[in-house]
């Protein structure tokens, strides 16, 4: 019971925001790679329709936002979202990684960006769970240099590339550091640091 209560309060602190409208809250859902099955989506839609304002928004970091939830409904929402595996804490934190589809579905994809994102999120959750509270650092991954995963404006970014292994070309990821979005609509482009084989990068975490 104590562990459940701790999980709830962590989720509340990282995924729930008070709205400007009095007595209402919004719930932010962290969804790895933005992937959600149609079966889960239908159950989520029913929950949103019955116990909130019936409004669901898609976010720029591949998550979802449920609007107009009353305070007394939050524990019930958490319980139901947890049953749907949609109650992961750390929305828009270091542990919430944005990634384009990469080689899963894109013809331009060079690297398995979704696989790397999933492995990094798992690594962070296992070894550095406190990072769910850190919203200052963003990690973003693109399957190629076209930046569909927004890697160029990430504090820590990766993009798909290739590297020579003898006479062969193998998939690789380019690590970039130092990008970010500043106030006033300005931004900083990340700088390239090192290139690693994709398999090595995934196995390293």
C-alpha angles and dihedrals in degrees: 000000000000091000091050091051091050091050090051094051091047090051091046092052096047104031107031126076131183112239127224087245107087117254094010131111134189122223118214117206121210107211119181109239088347089275118151127158122237090242092056091041092056092051090047091049090052091050092049093046094050103038108028139032090291091249125129123177132193115227131215090246093058096262135116133239125209112202134204102025117160119230094244090056096054098087090049091048090051092051093049094043089049089054088054092047089244099115100088111145124229107064110187091000133121086277093056105079125188117216135169118228092263115177092351093083111342121098090208094052117118101170134046093246096168092052092050091048092051092049093048092049090049091049093050093047091050102041106021108027091157089072090078084082094053111093095162097083122061126193118200131175133198125190090222138007094277091093100227085145090052093240093152093066096041125109085225115021138174130191131184118258139143135254134196120251103183105302094341131090113220131185114270141172126231114218117218129186138191105034124132150139117268132197119278094039094290127129146187123233114228120244123234114249114167140346122224135179108264092235091053092049093051094044091048090067 
